[in-house]
């Protein structure tokens, strides 16, 4: 008798639902056998709230890049010229795609302003803009303003296949201390970002993990248009800057997938294809520094 009483006392004092069926009483509530009230939440509801909270938390501004279409322009641009395109991403005006100033009053930039963003002399910026315009990356409006060609980059409502879009976050991009040429190498990685893992690979739209073909350093050197030695130095600089990491895998655990022991992942605080979901938690933790954290209540431009 006393033993049963003590057991009941421990159950009540624990505050946890007592083992056994609970009676649902409506409005997301249920009671246990002692009449204590609990709120009930399904696993689906909990996950839905997590995703909503993540979307609310991550209000950073970003530019969409069409992973397939930019191949039309990258082959005709040097790494430095691709880097200039990256530097212009935070200045793409929402909806209009015009290269514009940031702040409450956003105005189209003239060549002198763009020269300051690119950190080049005014006499140099003309050649840069002429090249980016001639290859189709930039367009000139009737008013004479420069506008990013939305076939390659845009800010605004998604049209078409969302799966082939990759996001570049402006807040992280502006923090990077890299030369235009090194930023251009990052630009050339955009078409090779795997959706779930952010690994750099040759078949980024492959859903089967065992069939993903990761890029090795020789293939990256070819992509960057440089020797393997220079590519290794570049990868080291990008790693120090927090843009990428090299992940070493144990051969014994590779299974039947790609046999390379070292793969490269891109910082999801900078670049990701994930749409309205949590990026891979392990990947986030690998880049989990305050410098790259999401910023809530970001500015409107």
PyMOL commands that set and color helices and strands:
alter all, ss='L'
color gray80, all
select helices_A, chain A and resi 2-14+43-57+71-74+79-91+111-118+122-134+162-164+170-175+180-192+209-211+217-224+228-240+251-253+281-286+290-292
alter helices_A, ss='H'
color red, helices_A
select strands_A, chain A and resi 23-26+29-31+37-39+62-66+138-140+146-148+153-154+165-169+244-248+262-266+271-272
alter strands_A, ss='S'
color yellow, strands_A
deselect
rebuild
show_as cartoon
